[in-house]
C-alpha cells in the first residue's frame, strides 16, 4: 500500500469517527462522542473543526474549563475559526463571565469577516457565526428586559451598551431599551439625542454599512453613559 493509499485510508477513518461522534452527540451519549472525536483528533491533530466539535460536547456536559481549553486549541490551530470564538463565548456566558463572553463574540465577528479560506468557510460558515451572535444578543436583550421590569434603568442602559459591542442585526432593540429607560428616568432631551443618532445609523444601513451603524449607536450610548448620565461601571 502506497503513501497516497495510507493517507486516503486515514482520512476515511477520520471522517467515519467524526460522523460517529456527531451521531452519538445527537443521541445524548456524550462520553462516547468524546471518545470518537478524540480518536479522530489523534489521527488528525491539526483539524480545528474536530476540536470544536469536541468542545461542543464538553459544553453540553457542563465541563466548562475543558470546553474552553478545547475551543482555545481549535483557535490556536486555525485563528480565523469564528465559530470556535462564538462557542467559547457561550461557555463564558454560562459561567457569568460577561466581559470575556462579549470579547469572544466580538472576535468571532472580526475573524469571520476577514477569513478567505474556502475550506474553513464551508465548515465555519456565516450561518454558524450568526447563530452564535444571536445567542449572545438574545441573552443580552433578555437581561435588558429583566432590568427594566425591575426598574433598574441605568443598568438596562449599560446592558444595552454591552450588547452593542458585538455587531449583528439587533441594534434597534437596544435603542428601544435605551430610549424607554431614558423616558422612565425623565431624560427627554437624551431620548431626542438617541433618536437622532438612530436616524443617522439608518442612513448607514441604507449604504450597507452595517458595522458602522452598530459602532455609531455603541458610541452614542457610551457618550450618554459617561457624559450625560454619569453612570459608573455597574456590576
Buried (B, 14 or more C-beta within 10 A) or exposed (E): EEEEEEEEEEEEBBEEBBEBBBEBBEEEBBEBBBBBBBBBBEBBEEBBBBBBBBBBBBBEBEBBEBBBBBBBBBBEBBBBBBBBBBBBBBBBBEEEBBEBBBBBBBBBBBBBEEBEEEEBBEBBBEEBBBEBBBBBBEBBBEBBBEBBEEEBBBBBBBBBBBBBBBBBBBBBBBBBBBBBBBEEBEBEEBBEBBEEBBEBBEEBBEEEBBEBBBBBBBEBBBBBBEEEBEBEEBE
